[in-house]
Amino acid sequence: MATSNDKAQQHQQRMQRTKEKVDAKIDSAQQEKGLFIVITGNGKGKSTSGFGTVARAVGHGLNAAVVQYIKGSWACGERELLANAGVEFHVMGTGFTWNTQDKTSDIAAASKVWQESKRLLNDPHIDLVLLDELTYMLTYKYLDLDEVVEAIRNRPKMQHVIVTGRACHRALTDLADTVSEVRSVKHAFDAGVKAQKGIDW
């Protein structure tokens, strides 16, 4: 029967092997470039993850900008906080498409805020651009897919870009360096719980 000393030694050996593997991966990762990150899926937390990365970047002294598609003019806790920290914001401002029910005005609003997105994606002084819920603009064909892909592909070399939203187009996930899919296991709203200030918005 293994003694506590034997178990401690076995644990130390396992952790040493793990450390060696991790160290080898760190040593082999020498390329530096701006990352393109996609956060998609049906679960809650995609925008929250994107904003968390913006907060991290700002905390390290990087310049960040956010473009919010789909969002309306209502209060946004992340915007209130990060705008005060110098983050540039552009908001489509029309709200959810099922509320507006006006495709022509939605396309016009999307095109207007996309112009700001293109400007940011061409600015080497912006270290990180969050294109929050951009995926819906492609699903609804409010924006041209090829133009979006080209703008992201041709951005400054060290600029990081995050795209959030459900059902991200394959052209973007193929281009991305990192893709995370948020899966919904359970959601309070489905059980009739109201969206909570400071937690859901």
SEZAGU-596601 format. One line per field, with one value per atom (N, C-alpha, C): atom name; x, y, z. Coordinates in pm, 1 decimal. Layout:
SEZAGU-596601
lodo <- (CA, ...) .
X <- (X, ...) .
Y <- (Y, ...) .
Z <- (Z, ...) .
This chain:
SEZAGU-596601
lodo <- (N, CA, C, N, CA, C, N, CA, C, N, CA, C, N, CA, C, N, CA, C, N, CA, C, N, CA, C, N, CA, C, N, CA, C, N, CA, C, N, CA, C, N, CA, C, N, CA, C, N, CA, C, N, CA, C, N, CA, C, N, CA, C, N, CA, C, N, CA, C, N, CA, C, N, CA, C, N, CA, C, N, CA, C, N, CA, C, N, CA, C, N, CA, C, N, CA, C, N, CA, C, N, CA, C, N, CA, C, N, CA, C, N, CA, C, N, CA, C, N, CA, C, N, CA, C, N, CA, C, N, CA, C, N, CA, C, N, CA, C, N, CA, C, N, CA, C, N, CA, C, N, CA, C, N, CA, C, N, CA, C, N, CA, C, N, CA, C, N, CA, C, N, CA, C, N, CA, C, N, CA, C, N, CA, C, N, CA, C, N, CA, C, N, CA, C, N, CA, C, N, CA, C, N, CA, C, N, CA, C, N, CA, C, N, CA, C, N, CA, C, N, CA, C, N, CA, C, N, CA, C, N, CA, C, N, CA, C, N, CA, C, N, CA, C, N, CA, C, N, CA, C, N, CA, C, N, CA, C, N, CA, C, N, CA, C, N, CA, C, N, CA, C, N, CA, C, N, CA, C, N, CA, C, N, CA, C, N, CA, C, N, CA, C, N, CA, C, N, CA, C, N, CA, C, N, CA, C, N, CA, C, N, CA, C, N, CA, C, N, CA, C, N, CA, C, N, CA, C, N, CA, C, N, CA, C, N, CA, C, N, CA, C, N, CA, C, N, CA, C, N, CA, C, N, CA, C, N, CA, C, N, CA, C, N, CA, C, N, CA, C, N, CA, C, N, CA, C, N, CA, C, N, CA, C, N, CA, C, N, CA, C, N, CA, C, N, CA, C, N, CA, C, N, CA, C, N, CA, C, N, CA, C, N, CA, C, N, CA, C, N, CA, C, N, CA, C, N, CA, C, N, CA, C, N, CA, C, N, CA, C, N, CA, C, N, CA, C, N, CA, C, N, CA, C, N, CA, C, N, CA, C, N, CA, C, N, CA, C, N, CA, C, N, CA, C, N, CA, C, N, CA, C, N, CA, C, N, CA, C, N, CA, C, N, CA, C, N, CA, C, N, CA, C, N, CA, C, N, CA, C, N, CA, C, N, CA, C, N, CA, C, N, CA, C, N, CA, C, N, CA, C, N, CA, C, N, CA, C, N, CA, C, N, CA, C, N, CA, C, N, CA, C, N, CA, C, N, CA, C, N, CA, C, N, CA, C, N, CA, C, N, CA, C, N, CA, C, N, CA, C, N, CA, C, N, CA, C, N, CA, C, N, CA, C, N, CA, C, N, CA, C, N, CA, C, N, CA, C, N, CA, C, N, CA, C, N, CA, C, N, CA, C, N, CA, C, N, CA, C, N, CA, C, N, CA, C, N, CA, C, N, CA, C, N, CA, C, N, CA, C, N, CA, C, N, CA, C, N, CA, C, N, CA, C, N, CA, C, N, CA, C, N, CA, C, N, CA, C, N, CA, C, N, CA, C, N, CA, C, N, CA, C, N, CA, C, N, CA, C, N, CA, C) .
X <- (84.7, 0.0, 88.2, 54.4, 136.8, 125.1, 237.7, 239.8, 212.1, 190.7, 168.5, 291.0, 410.0, 532.2, 538.3, 494.2, 490.8, 395.0, 277.2, 177.7, 228.2, 295.1, 350.0, 455.9, 537.7, 642.3, 582.9, 477.4, 410.8, 346.8, 285.1, 224.7, 331.1, 441.7, 549.7, 602.3, 614.7, 663.6, 565.5, 434.1, 332.8, 336.1, 347.7, 350.0, 476.7, 587.8, 712.3, 699.7, 636.5, 615.9, 524.5, 419.8, 328.6, 401.9, 484.5, 560.8, 653.1, 716.1, 807.5, 733.0, 611.1, 531.3, 488.8, 443.6, 401.2, 518.5, 631.4, 750.5, 793.4, 782.2, 821.1, 728.7, 599.8, 505.2, 534.4, 564.2, 596.4, 721.4, 821.9, 947.0, 927.0, 831.6, 812.0, 722.3, 651.8, 561.6, 636.8, 701.1, 786.9, 732.1, 627.1, 571.9, 493.4, 509.3, 431.2, 348.3, 218.8, 127.8, -0.3, -77.3, -209.6, -300.4, -376.3, -462.6, -603.0, -661.1, -802.2, -876.3, -965.5, -1035.8, -1184.7, -1245.6, -1390.3, -1448.5, -1553.1, -1624.2, -1768.9, -1808.3, -1938.6, -2010.5, -2123.9, -2201.8, -2330.5, -2415.3, -2548.1, -2552.6, -2442.1, -2442.0, -2421.3, -2452.7, -2434.6, -2286.0, -2239.9, -2104.9, -2010.5, -2058.8, -1970.1, -1924.2, -2019.2, -1982.8, -1906.4, -1949.0, -1881.6, -1735.0, -1707.1, -1568.5, -1491.3, -1555.4, -1489.9, -1458.1, -1554.7, -1532.6, -1428.0, -1423.3, -1319.5, -1180.7, -1165.3, -1036.6, -1004.6, -1106.6, -1085.5, -1036.1, -1100.7, -1058.8, -915.4, -881.1, -743.6, -644.0, -678.1, -588.9, -568.4, -677.9, -669.2, -586.2, -602.3, -524.0, -374.6, -338.7, -197.3, -152.8, -238.2, -199.8, -220.4, -293.9, -319.5, -438.9, -441.5, -553.7, -657.5, -782.1, -888.3, -1007.1, -1082.2, -1204.3, -1309.4, -1435.3, -1546.5, -1651.7, -1698.4, -1814.0, -1922.0, -2038.3, -2148.5, -2257.5, -2272.4, -2382.1, -2499.4, -2620.4, -2743.5, -2785.7, -2691.2, -2725.1, -2805.0, -2888.8, -2967.9, -2905.9, -2988.7, -2939.7, -2948.6, -2992.4, -3007.4, -2871.7, -2876.1, -2752.6, -2676.6, -2545.6, -2457.9, -2347.0, -2344.9, -2248.3, -2104.4, -2071.9, -1935.3, -1898.2, -1993.3, -1966.8, -1945.9, -2029.1, -2016.0, -1876.3, -1828.8, -1698.9, -1582.5, -1585.0, -1469.0, -1455.9, -1567.5, -1559.2, -1488.6, -1511.0, -1442.0, -1293.1, -1255.1, -1113.0, -1047.9, -1119.3, -1060.4, -1088.6, -1176.2, -1208.5, -1308.2, -1276.2, -1363.8, -1479.0, -1601.9, -1721.0, -1798.9, -1852.7, -1947.8, -2060.0, -2183.0, -2298.4, -2397.2, -2439.2, -2535.9, -2664.3, -2707.4, -2811.6, -2954.1, -2975.7, -3112.7, -3183.7, -3109.6, -3171.5, -3180.7, -3256.5, -3268.2, -3350.5, -3312.6, -3379.3, -3525.5, -3557.7, -3697.7, -3782.2, -3715.0, -3786.9, -3806.0, -3701.0, -3710.3, -3801.9, -3787.3, -3868.1, -3860.4, -3745.0, -3725.9, -3588.1, -3585.4, -3457.8, -3378.6, -3447.0, -3378.1, -3304.0, -3370.6, -3305.0, -3196.6, -3216.9, -3113.7, -2987.4, -3004.8, -2889.0, -2816.0, -2891.5, -2829.9, -2751.3, -2809.0, -2741.2, -2616.4, -2627.9, -2512.7, -2400.9, -2437.2, -2337.1, -2265.5, -2340.8, -2281.8, -2179.1, -2215.3, -2121.8, -2007.6, -2031.9, -1924.5, -1815.3, -1852.2, -1751.2, -1655.6, -1709.0, -1624.0, -1537.7, -1595.1, -1518.4, -1400.0, -1424.2, -1315.4, -1206.0, -1247.9, -1147.7, -1060.8, -1123.6, -1048.5, -956.9, -1005.9, -927.2, -812.6, -806.5, -698.0, -605.8, -628.7, -555.5, -451.2, -321.8, -218.5, -203.6, -267.8, -260.6, -364.1, -456.7, -555.7, -504.5, -479.8, -421.7, -525.2, -648.8, -753.1, -886.3, -953.7, -1087.0, -1183.2, -1288.6, -1396.0, -1513.6, -1549.0, -1665.2, -1774.7, -1847.0, -1943.0, -2069.6, -2099.7, -2219.2, -2221.2, -2103.4, -2091.5, -2150.7, -2146.9, -2189.4, -2331.2, -2419.1, -2557.5, -2567.9, -2478.9, -2481.2, -2451.4, -2374.7, -2344.0, -2454.3, -2510.8, -2621.5, -2740.2, -2770.9, -2883.6, -2845.9, -2718.1, -2666.7, -2681.5, -2662.3, -2661.5, -2527.1, -2421.9, -2288.1, -2235.1, -2141.7, -2081.6, -1972.4, -1986.2, -1891.9, -1749.1, -1731.0, -1596.5, -1528.4, -1606.1, -1550.2, -1506.3, -1586.9, -1551.5, -1425.0, -1418.8, -1300.7, -1176.2, -1187.6, -1073.1, -1023.6, -1115.7, -1076.3, -1004.6, -1052.6, -987.5, -852.3, -847.0, -721.7, -613.4, -651.9, -554.2, -529.9, -573.2, -552.3, -403.7, -363.4, -223.0, -173.6, -48.6, 6.5, -11.5, 3.1, -1.3, -137.3, -235.4, -367.8, -445.9, -506.8, -590.5, -736.6, -812.4, -954.3, -1033.6, -1145.2, -1237.4, -1373.4, -1430.2, -1566.5, -1650.5, -1768.1, -1858.9, -1991.8, -2067.7, -2202.6, -2225.7, -2352.7, -2390.8, -2364.7, -2353.5, -2348.2, -2247.0, -2125.5, -2022.4, -1997.2, -1986.5, -1965.1, -1832.0, -1833.1, -1714.4, -1593.7, -1617.8, -1506.6, -1430.4, -1500.6, -1434.3, -1367.0, -1433.0, -1369.3, -1245.8, -1248.1, -1129.8, -1014.4, -1045.5, -942.9, -888.1, -969.3, -934.7, -815.8, -742.3, -634.8, -690.0, -790.7, -852.2, -1003.6, -1069.6, -1215.9, -1264.8, -1352.3, -1415.3, -1565.0, -1623.3, -1767.6, -1829.1, -1918.7, -1984.9, -2113.4, -2122.7, -2237.2, -2334.9, -2462.3, -2564.5, -2605.1, -2584.7, -2627.7, -2759.9, -2770.8, -2888.5, -2889.2, -3005.2, -3012.8, -3132.9, -3111.7, -3216.8, -3336.5, -3313.3, -3421.6, -3522.9, -3473.1, -3562.3, -3655.5, -3618.2, -3701.4, -3786.3, -3790.4, -3875.0, -3811.6, -3679.6, -3610.2, -3572.1, -3605.1, -3575.2, -3423.7, -3385.6, -3245.6, -3208.6, -3093.7, -3054.6, -2952.3, -2981.2, -2890.0, -2754.4, -2647.5, -2513.2, -2465.8, -2556.9, -2520.2, -2546.0, -2663.6, -2699.6, -2684.1, -2680.5, -2666.3, -2604.9) .
Y <- (-119.7, 0.0, 124.7, 219.2, 339.5, 425.8, 475.1, 563.6, 706.7, 794.5, 934.9, 993.7, 948.0, 995.4, 949.2, 823.0, 770.1, 852.4, 881.9, 959.5, 1100.6, 1159.4, 1293.4, 1292.0, 1186.9, 1177.0, 1154.9, 1070.6, 1046.0, 1175.0, 1250.1, 1376.8, 1473.2, 1480.8, 1570.8, 1531.3, 1401.9, 1355.6, 1389.1, 1372.0, 1407.0, 1555.5, 1636.8, 1781.6, 1825.6, 1757.2, 1789.6, 1760.0, 1645.1, 1611.7, 1714.6, 1754.9, 1856.4, 1987.5, 2026.5, 2151.4, 2148.0, 2035.9, 2024.1, 2041.0, 1983.2, 1997.0, 2142.1, 2205.9, 2345.6, 2434.8, 2414.8, 2494.8, 2479.0, 2356.3, 2331.8, 2407.4, 2410.9, 2484.7, 2634.4, 2684.9, 2827.7, 2861.5, 2774.8, 2798.7, 2797.2, 2715.3, 2703.0, 2813.3, 2885.0, 2991.5, 3123.8, 3152.9, 3271.4, 3379.6, 3346.6, 3443.3, 3551.4, 3676.3, 3786.9, 3848.2, 3864.3, 3919.1, 3960.8, 4045.1, 4076.8, 3957.0, 3923.5, 3806.5, 3843.6, 3754.1, 3764.6, 3655.0, 3697.6, 3605.7, 3610.2, 3494.3, 3482.7, 3414.6, 3475.6, 3416.3, 3398.7, 3274.1, 3246.4, 3139.6, 3093.4, 2991.9, 3048.7, 2960.3, 2998.1, 3032.7, 3018.1, 3041.6, 3187.6, 3216.7, 3350.9, 3376.3, 3499.0, 3535.3, 3574.0, 3578.5, 3610.8, 3756.1, 3847.8, 3989.5, 4014.8, 3948.2, 3964.2, 3925.6, 3818.3, 3775.7, 3878.8, 3930.9, 4033.5, 4157.0, 4202.4, 4320.5, 4293.6, 4171.3, 4136.9, 4151.6, 4114.1, 4128.9, 4275.8, 4354.9, 4499.6, 4558.1, 4519.9, 4569.3, 4527.4, 4406.4, 4358.4, 4440.9, 4465.4, 4542.7, 4683.0, 4747.7, 4883.7, 4883.5, 4780.8, 4769.2, 4760.3, 4709.7, 4701.4, 4822.8, 4925.2, 5047.0, 5045.7, 4946.6, 4941.9, 5030.3, 5073.2, 5151.9, 5057.9, 5070.5, 4981.2, 5061.9, 5000.9, 5061.9, 4953.3, 4993.0, 4898.0, 4948.1, 4858.2, 4886.0, 4786.6, 4838.4, 4752.6, 4749.4, 4631.7, 4608.5, 4551.4, 4564.4, 4514.7, 4600.5, 4650.1, 4721.0, 4848.9, 4882.1, 5004.1, 5115.5, 5211.5, 5329.1, 5314.2, 5196.0, 5176.2, 5168.5, 5178.2, 5177.6, 5046.9, 5057.1, 4940.2, 4954.9, 4865.5, 4877.1, 4879.7, 4794.2, 4790.1, 4923.0, 4978.3, 5105.1, 5218.4, 5219.8, 5323.4, 5319.1, 5199.7, 5183.8, 5213.1, 5150.3, 5155.6, 5288.5, 5353.4, 5485.3, 5583.3, 5569.5, 5655.1, 5623.5, 5507.1, 5468.6, 5499.7, 5575.0, 5617.6, 5528.8, 5429.2, 5340.3, 5409.1, 5410.7, 5470.8, 5375.4, 5427.1, 5345.6, 5398.2, 5305.5, 5337.4, 5235.2, 5284.1, 5197.3, 5210.6, 5097.6, 5098.7, 5169.5, 5144.1, 5225.7, 5198.0, 5100.0, 5074.3, 4970.6, 4897.2, 4790.8, 4661.9, 4567.4, 4435.8, 4443.7, 4365.8, 4370.7, 4329.5, 4242.8, 4202.7, 4314.1, 4415.7, 4532.1, 4637.3, 4662.2, 4766.3, 4723.2, 4596.8, 4540.1, 4625.9, 4689.5, 4777.0, 4748.4, 4659.8, 4614.6, 4727.5, 4816.9, 4927.2, 5016.0, 5052.8, 5138.8, 5062.6, 4932.9, 4852.5, 4844.7, 4824.4, 4818.6, 4952.2, 5061.1, 5194.1, 5216.5, 5175.9, 5192.4, 5104.9, 4982.0, 4890.6, 4945.3, 4996.6, 5051.3, 5171.5, 5254.7, 5373.1, 5334.9, 5240.7, 5202.2, 5116.6, 5047.4, 4972.1, 5065.5, 5185.2, 5281.4, 5314.9, 5326.9, 5349.3, 5226.7, 5108.3, 4984.8, 4980.0, 5014.9, 5012.6, 5112.3, 5228.9, 5329.0, 5274.6, 5210.4, 5154.6, 5041.8, 4960.0, 4846.9, 4891.7, 5019.1, 5074.6, 5165.6, 5171.1, 5264.0, 5188.9, 5205.0, 5132.4, 5175.9, 5286.9, 5332.6, 5263.5, 5191.0, 5114.7, 4971.5, 4930.3, 4797.7, 4686.1, 4718.4, 4615.7, 4674.1, 4601.8, 4640.6, 4527.7, 4559.7, 4463.8, 4496.4, 4402.6, 4415.4, 4328.3, 4386.8, 4312.5, 4281.1, 4152.2, 4102.5, 4134.2, 4142.8, 4163.4, 4046.9, 3927.2, 3807.9, 3821.8, 3889.4, 3903.7, 3987.9, 4084.1, 4169.7, 4089.5, 3983.0, 3896.3, 3794.7, 3743.7, 3648.7, 3712.1, 3837.6, 3907.8, 3975.0, 3962.4, 4023.4, 4175.9, 4235.6, 4381.9, 4438.1, 4356.4, 4396.5, 4293.6, 4336.3, 4247.7, 4163.3, 4032.2, 3940.9, 3962.0, 3971.9, 3986.1, 4113.8, 4220.3, 4346.7, 4335.8, 4266.9, 4247.9, 4163.7, 4054.5, 3966.5, 4042.3, 4118.6, 4194.9, 4296.8, 4366.5, 4468.5, 4405.7, 4291.9, 4224.1, 4168.0, 4108.9, 4049.5, 4154.2, 4273.3, 4376.2, 4479.2, 4451.5, 4544.7, 4553.9, 4653.0, 4661.9, 4531.9, 4500.1, 4368.8, 4335.3, 4432.0, 4403.2, 4434.9, 4466.0, 4497.7, 4368.6, 4362.2, 4248.8, 4282.8, 4182.8, 4201.7, 4088.6, 4125.5, 4026.3, 4046.1, 3937.7, 3937.1, 3846.7, 3896.3, 3813.8, 3797.2, 3697.6, 3675.1, 3530.8, 3496.1, 3359.6, 3332.0, 3203.0, 3154.4, 3230.5, 3239.7, 3311.3, 3243.0, 3322.6, 3270.6, 3195.9, 3088.6, 3003.4, 3082.6, 3181.8, 3261.7, 3331.7, 3372.9, 3438.5, 3337.6, 3224.7, 3125.9, 3065.7, 3053.4, 3003.3, 3102.7, 3231.1, 3335.7, 3354.6, 3325.3, 3354.6, 3272.9, 3332.3, 3260.8, 3176.7, 3229.6, 3162.2, 3169.3, 3055.1, 3049.8, 2978.6, 3046.3, 2984.8, 2978.8, 2862.6, 2845.6, 2832.8, 2925.3, 2926.3, 2845.4, 2736.4, 2646.1, 2673.9, 2678.7, 2701.4, 2569.2, 2559.3, 2442.0, 2471.3, 2593.8, 2634.7, 2786.8, 2848.8, 2994.8, 3035.0, 3126.9, 3170.6, 3227.4, 3296.8, 3359.5, 3255.7, 3137.4, 3031.2, 2982.4, 3008.5, 2970.4, 3087.6, 3195.1, 3308.4, 3412.4, 3408.5, 3505.6, 3627.2, 3745.5, 3869.0, 3889.2, 3957.8, 3997.2, 4093.0, 4069.6, 4140.4, 4250.1, 4369.6, 4483.7, 4451.0, 4477.0, 4452.2, 4309.1, 4220.8, 4081.3, 4047.4, 4079.9, 4049.5, 4169.4, 4289.7, 4410.3, 4520.6) .
Z <- (0.0, 0.0, 0.0, -86.9, -98.8, 26.1, 69.9, 185.8, 140.0, 237.4, 203.6, 134.9, 173.3, 106.9, -38.2, -62.1, -198.3, -284.8, -228.4, -302.1, -332.4, -235.8, -255.1, -363.9, -365.1, -466.5, -605.2, -613.4, -741.1, -794.4, -703.6, -743.0, -794.9, -725.9, -767.7, -905.0, -930.1, -1059.3, -1171.7, -1144.8, -1244.1, -1275.4, -1171.7, -1191.2, -1264.1, -1239.0, -1308.1, -1457.0, -1490.7, -1631.7, -1698.8, -1626.6, -1679.6, -1701.6, -1604.9, -1616.4, -1737.2, -1760.2, -1873.1, -2005.8, -2014.3, -2136.7, -2158.0, -2050.3, -2059.6, -2096.2, -2031.1, -2060.8, -2206.2, -2259.2, -2398.9, -2493.3, -2461.8, -2545.5, -2541.2, -2422.3, -2407.7, -2487.9, -2479.4, -2552.1, -2703.6, -2751.8, -2896.3, -2952.2, -2863.9, -2908.2, -2910.6, -3021.9, -3032.2, -3125.2, -3200.7, -3295.2, -3222.3, -3265.5, -3210.2, -3321.5, -3296.2, -3396.3, -3326.0, -3393.1, -3342.6, -3360.7, -3259.2, -3263.9, -3311.3, -3386.6, -3422.2, -3345.7, -3257.5, -3166.8, -3196.4, -3206.8, -3224.9, -3102.3, -3046.0, -2933.3, -2976.9, -3001.0, -3059.6, -2978.3, -3028.9, -2958.8, -2902.1, -2850.8, -2803.1, -2655.3, -2585.2, -2441.3, -2403.9, -2277.5, -2223.5, -2195.7, -2222.7, -2181.6, -2293.4, -2416.3, -2528.4, -2522.1, -2511.1, -2498.9, -2370.3, -2263.5, -2134.2, -2144.8, -2215.7, -2236.5, -2317.0, -2423.1, -2503.9, -2422.4, -2342.5, -2259.1, -2151.0, -2101.8, -2004.5, -2063.3, -2189.3, -2255.8, -2279.4, -2312.5, -2326.5, -2194.4, -2083.8, -1952.2, -1920.7, -1954.5, -1932.7, -2013.6, -2140.7, -2227.5, -2173.1, -2132.9, -2078.4, -1950.6, -1870.5, -1747.8, -1773.2, -1891.0, -1929.9, -2010.5, -2020.8, -2090.2, -2239.6, -2291.8, -2435.4, -2471.1, -2596.2, -2647.2, -2706.7, -2660.4, -2706.6, -2755.8, -2846.2, -2898.8, -2914.0, -2900.9, -2906.3, -3003.6, -3088.8, -3173.7, -3134.7, -3095.0, -3052.2, -3158.6, -3221.0, -3313.6, -3233.3, -3286.1, -3222.8, -3104.3, -3023.1, -2900.1, -2927.5, -2832.2, -2841.8, -2760.0, -2724.0, -2652.0, -2500.6, -2453.7, -2309.9, -2240.1, -2108.1, -2029.0, -2048.4, -2049.6, -2064.3, -1961.8, -1863.5, -1754.9, -1802.1, -1899.7, -1951.2, -2017.4, -2092.6, -2161.3, -2061.4, -1956.9, -1854.0, -1791.7, -1763.3, -1697.6, -1792.5, -1909.5, -1998.7, -2072.0, -2101.6, -2164.7, -2072.5, -1943.2, -1845.2, -1836.0, -1887.0, -1887.8, -2022.1, -2107.9, -2234.0, -2352.8, -2336.9, -2448.9, -2541.8, -2670.6, -2771.4, -2801.1, -2800.9, -2826.7, -2946.4, -3025.2, -3130.8, -3120.3, -3113.7, -3088.6, -3202.7, -3256.6, -3366.6, -3322.9, -3200.2, -3139.1, -3179.5, -3266.3, -3311.6, -3226.3, -3145.7, -3066.7, -3145.9, -3094.0, -3157.0, -3285.1, -3384.8, -3514.3, -3503.7, -3407.8, -3392.5, -3330.1, -3275.5, -3224.9, -3334.4, -3411.8, -3514.6, -3628.6, -3670.6, -3779.6, -3906.0, -3923.8, -4039.1, -4098.2, -4196.1, -4251.4, -4315.0, -4383.5, -4451.0, -4351.7, -4242.3, -4143.0, -4068.1, -4046.9, -3980.8, -4065.3, -4195.6, -4286.0, -4286.9, -4289.2, -4288.2, -4159.5, -4045.9, -3917.0, -3909.2, -3960.2, -3960.0, -4048.5, -4164.1, -4256.8, -4195.7, -4125.3, -4062.9, -3957.1, -3869.9, -3763.8, -3819.5, -3932.9, -3997.8, -4049.2, -4092.6, -4135.6, -4021.4, -3900.6, -3783.3, -3756.1, -3774.6, -3755.7, -3850.9, -3978.6, -4077.1, -4041.3, -3992.1, -3951.8, -3839.3, -3741.2, -3627.9, -3673.4, -3766.5, -3816.5, -3906.3, -3933.6, -4015.2, -3934.0, -3802.1, -3715.4, -3632.2, -3662.7, -3588.9, -3443.6, -3405.9, -3267.3, -3178.1, -3238.7, -3162.5, -3149.3, -3025.8, -3001.5, -3006.0, -2967.7, -2960.8, -3006.3, -3094.5, -3140.3, -3107.8, -3033.7, -3007.6, -3098.1, -3183.9, -3271.7, -3210.9, -3117.3, -3036.3, -3115.5, -3126.8, -3195.9, -3345.1, -3402.6, -3546.9, -3626.2, -3569.8, -3644.6, -3699.4, -3623.9, -3668.0, -3795.3, -3810.2, -3928.2, -4054.4, -4039.3, -4153.0, -4175.2, -4066.7, -4078.0, -4149.3, -4113.7, -4174.6, -4306.4, -4345.2, -4469.7, -4469.8, -4353.7, -4343.5, -4387.4, -4373.6, -4416.3, -4515.1, -4597.8, -4696.9, -4631.8, -4639.4, -4575.9, -4626.0, -4755.8, -4812.1, -4763.1, -4750.0, -4702.5, -4556.6, -4476.2, -4335.0, -4322.8, -4396.5, -4392.1, -4436.1, -4543.9, -4595.1, -4492.7, -4427.2, -4329.4, -4210.4, -4165.8, -4052.5, -4094.9, -4213.3, -4261.2, -4282.7, -4328.0, -4364.1, -4254.6, -4133.7, -4022.2, -3988.4, -3907.2, -3865.9, -3802.2, -3825.3, -3788.3, -3640.6, -3551.2, -3407.7, -3344.7, -3426.7, -3372.0, -3344.7, -3227.4, -3189.0, -3218.8, -3262.2, -3292.7, -3229.0, -3166.8, -3110.9, -3176.1, -3225.2, -3278.8, -3191.5, -3149.9, -3069.9, -3142.3, -3099.2, -3150.4, -3190.6, -3195.2, -3232.1, -3380.0, -3410.8, -3549.5, -3634.6, -3586.5, -3660.9, -3795.2, -3900.0, -4034.9, -4043.1, -4118.9, -4133.7, -4184.9, -4268.5, -4321.8, -4209.6, -4104.5, -3991.4, -3900.1, -3872.8, -3785.3, -3852.1, -3984.8, -4055.6, -4046.1, -4051.0, -4045.3, -3904.1, -3804.3, -3665.1, -3615.3, -3520.4, -3451.2, -3336.8, -3269.5, -3155.9, -3170.7, -3155.4, -3160.4, -3035.6, -2960.6, -2844.1, -2867.6, -2834.6, -2848.7, -2710.5, -2678.0, -2548.0, -2561.1, -2485.6, -2494.5, -2381.3, -2414.2, -2313.0, -2248.8, -2119.2, -2043.8, -1972.5, -1921.6, -1845.6, -1841.1, -1850.3, -1844.2, -1761.2, -1668.3, -1577.2, -1651.7, -1762.3, -1838.0, -1886.3, -1920.8, -1968.1, -1857.7, -1732.4, -1619.0, -1571.0, -1650.9, -1617.5, -1528.1, -1513.0, -1429.0, -1512.9, -1464.4, -1536.0, -1549.8, -1658.2, -1673.4, -1560.4, -1498.6, -1378.6, -1409.2, -1361.0, -1377.6, -1314.6, -1387.9, -1337.3, -1358.5, -1396.7, -1423.2, -1569.5, -1618.0, -1756.3, -1848.6, -1794.4, -1876.5, -1794.7) .
